[in-house]
């Protein structure tokens, strides 16, 4: 949780509380890995997203290094080709990959993940031309304050903390915060999928559930060894 890509992840104290309560009732039975997986599923559902069944029985590792997370989590400035390759190596297709990025319908990003897009894109001294200029100006003001952050889904005033497909409509309007979010709206390899999800909330939710079950089965530890 101390890895750079996880700085904006919140709720670890809740996971600790759940783990403590479970240990009091069923010692050494339920792993933190399963708790995180189930809590994520429930949070998605409570936010208006899909309900889906996830397998349990994951085993926790004995070592957790921020360096490992930095290496295996994709950065926010990854290319579409790199993103598809990253998820493809984990068994995801393009529909899964774009659906997983749709999780950005909720959550925040710290300015360090996007400030270059609004101040000095690729060393030009100018904002990213693919970003809506009004949004870029607002984000410049946000990031002028230490510790600034922004909602990943700029439809937040419309559907605050709701898990829906409005994120895809936002990135089609050039209002993506992270570079990869904006890129999937324009890249030929992904733009068609973005349009499908922007047009069909239920389709997005179904595919997101499928992708989350797949992701939850990647590189898991099981058994007792």
N, C-alpha and C positions, 0 to 999 in steps of 0.2 A: 504493500500500500504506500510505501515511501518512494516508489519509482516515479520519475517525472511524468510519464503518461497517466498516472493515477492520481495526480495532485488534486484534480477536480472531482474525484469520486468521494461521495459522502455516505454516511450511514454505517461506518465501521463500528461505531459504539453500539449500534443496535445488534449487529452480528455478535459482538462480544457478550451482550446481555442474553441473547438467545442461547449461545454456547454455554454460558454459566448456568442458566436454568435447566438446560438439557443434561449437563453433567451432574447436576444435583439429583435428577430423576433416573438417568440412564448413563452411568459413568462409562466413558471410553466407547461409546456406541455410535453417536452421530458426529460425522466429521464437519469441520468448518467448510470444506468444499461443498458438501451437500447443503449446508445451511445457506451459503451464498447463492447456490443455484436455485433453491426453493424460494428464498426471499426475493430474488430477482424476478422469478416467475410471478409471485404474488403481487409485487410492486407494479409490474407491468399490467396485471389484471385490474388492480385497484385504480390505476390511472386511466382505465378505459381500453386497455389493450386486450389481446386474446388470452384465454386460459388454455394451458397445454400441459400434458403429462410429461414429466421428466423422470428418467431412471435415477435411482439412488444407489448407494453403495460405494461412493468414492472414498478413497483413503487420502488423508492429508500427508504431505511430504514432511520431512524432518528439517529441511533447510529452505529458507526463503531469502533470496538475494535481490535487491533492487536492480542490480546489473542484469540479471536474467530477464526481468520484466522489460527493461529498456531494449533488450535485444529481440524479444519475441512479440512485443506490441507494436503495431504499425504507427508511424509518426503522422501528425495531422497534415504534413506537407507531402505525403506520398503521392505518386502519380496514380492514375487510374490503372494503368498496366501493372504497376507494382502492387496495388491493392488487390486486383483480381488474382494476381499470382500468389500473393500472401494467403488469401482465403482459399484459393484453388488448391494450394498445397495441404489444406486442412479439410478437403473434401467438399468445398462450397462451390456452387455454380454462380453465374452472374446474378440470378434472381435472389439467391441467398445473400450474396455479398452486398447488394444494394439495399436489401431489406434490413440487414444488420446495421448499416449506416443510418437507416431510418430511426434507430433508437435515439438519434440526436433530436428527435421531436421533443425530448425532455432533457434537462441538464444544462450545464454551463461549461464555458471554456475560459481559462485564465488568459490574460492578454498576451502572455508569452507565446501562446500557440497561434496567434494570428496578427500580432501588432505589425509585423512587416508588411502585411497585405494592405494596411491602411496608412502606412507612413513611408515605406521604402521598399516597394515590391521589386524583388530581383535586382536591388541596387540602383534603381532608377531615381530614387528620391521622391517618387510619386506613388499614389495608391494603386492597387491592382485594378486595371480597367474592367475586369470582369465583375467587380463588385458594384452594386448600386451606390452611386456617389453620395446620396443622402445618408445611407447606412454607414459608409466609410467615414464621413464626417462625424457622425455620432460616436462611432467606435474610437476615433482619434481622441475625442474628449474623454471617453471612458478610460482609455489607456494612459491618459495623462496623469491619472491618479494611481499611486502605488497600490498594488494588489487588486487592480481592476479586473473585471470579468464581464462576460456577456452571455445571454441565453443563446444556446445553439439554434433554437427555433425562434425566429423573429416574429412568429405569429402568437407568441406568448400572451400578449394582451387580449387576443381573441379566444384562445383555448389554454389558459394557464395550467401548467402541470398536467396536461391531458395527452394521453398516448394516442395520436391520430396521424393522418397522412398529410396534414397541412405543411409539415416540414418540406415535403417534395414540391409543393406549390411555391414555397418560399425560395427554394434554390433555383427554380425555373424563372423566378423574378430577379435573379442575381443577388439574392439576400442570404447566401451561404456565409457562415462565419469562418469555418475551417476551409482551407484550400481544397482538400479532397472532396468536401461536401459540394463545393461549387463546380468542381471538375466533372463529377458524375452527371451533372445536369446538361453538360455540353458535349462530352465525349461520345462519339458514335457507338462505342461499345456498351454504354450504360444509359444514354439519354432516353432510349425507348422504354427501358424498364422504369426509369424515373417517371416518365409520362404515365405509364400504366398505373403505378402506385399513386400518383397525384390524382388520377381520375377515379380510383376505386379503393376506398378505404378498407373494405373487407378483404380484397385481394392482398393488400399490403399486410394486414394483420395475419392472414392465413400463412403467407410466406414467411413472415417474421417468426411465427411459432415453429414452423418447420426448421428454419435456420438456427434458432436457438437450441432446439433439441440436438441438431447436428453438432453445434459448437460445444454443447455440454458434454459431448462424448469424445472430444479431442484430447488425446494425451492424458487420460485419467489414470490414476493409480487405484487398483482394486486389491482385494484379498487382504491378507494379514502380514505378508512378508515385508 
